[in-house]
């Protein structure tokens, strides 16, 4: 997804200023209590600029608690 911070036109030319790109990682988790924390930490270390969301699919272990922490 590209976000345009500011644009203007000069003599029919589009000039783009302040464009940024962001990446969203979607992490699905079902009963991943034992591995989820390590996965999140590794994601933060290897790709600190990436945003992420964890989708907890009705886990019956402690996955929900890790997601809420």
C-alpha positions as CSV (number, residue, x, y, z in Angstrom):
1,X,0.0,0.0,0.0
2,X,1.4,3.4,-0.9
3,X,0.3,6.5,1.0
4,X,0.7,9.8,-0.7
5,X,1.6,12.5,1.8
6,X,1.4,15.5,-0.6
7,X,1.0,16.1,-4.3
8,X,0.9,19.1,-6.5
9,X,0.9,19.8,-10.3
10,X,3.3,22.0,-12.2
11,X,2.8,22.5,-16.0
12,X,0.8,19.3,-16.2
13,X,3.5,17.3,-14.4
14,X,2.5,15.3,-11.3
15,X,5.1,15.6,-8.5
16,X,4.9,13.1,-5.6
17,X,6.4,14.1,-2.3
18,X,6.5,12.1,0.9
19,X,5.5,8.7,-0.3
20,X,5.8,5.8,2.1
21,X,5.2,2.1,1.8
22,X,4.0,-0.1,4.7
23,X,3.8,-3.8,5.0
24,X,1.3,-5.6,7.2
25,X,2.0,-9.2,8.1
26,X,-0.9,-11.4,9.0
27,X,0.0,-14.2,11.5
28,X,-2.6,-16.9,11.9
29,X,-2.5,-18.8,15.2
30,X,-4.3,-21.8,16.4
31,X,-3.0,-23.4,19.6
32,X,0.5,-21.8,19.1
33,X,1.2,-21.1,22.7
34,X,4.6,-22.8,22.6
35,X,5.9,-21.0,19.5
36,X,4.0,-17.7,19.2
37,X,6.2,-15.5,21.4
38,X,9.4,-16.7,19.6
39,X,7.7,-16.0,16.2
40,X,6.7,-12.5,17.2
41,X,10.2,-11.7,18.6
42,X,11.8,-13.0,15.4
43,X,9.5,-11.0,13.3
44,X,10.3,-7.8,15.3
45,X,14.1,-8.5,15.0
46,X,14.2,-9.4,11.3
47,X,11.7,-6.9,10.0
48,X,11.2,-4.1,12.6
49,X,9.4,-1.8,10.2
50,X,6.6,-4.3,9.4
51,X,3.3,-4.0,11.2
52,X,1.6,-7.2,12.1
53,X,-1.7,-8.5,13.3
54,X,-2.3,-11.9,15.0
55,X,-5.4,-13.8,14.1
56,X,-6.3,-16.2,17.0
57,X,-8.6,-18.8,15.5
58,X,-10.3,-20.0,18.7
59,X,-7.3,-21.5,20.4
60,X,-7.9,-23.6,23.5
61,X,-4.4,-23.1,24.9
62,X,-2.7,-19.9,26.1
63,X,-2.5,-18.3,22.6
64,X,-5.1,-15.8,23.4
65,X,-3.2,-14.6,26.5
66,X,-0.1,-14.1,24.4
67,X,-2.0,-12.1,21.8
68,X,-3.4,-9.8,24.5
69,X,0.0,-9.2,26.2
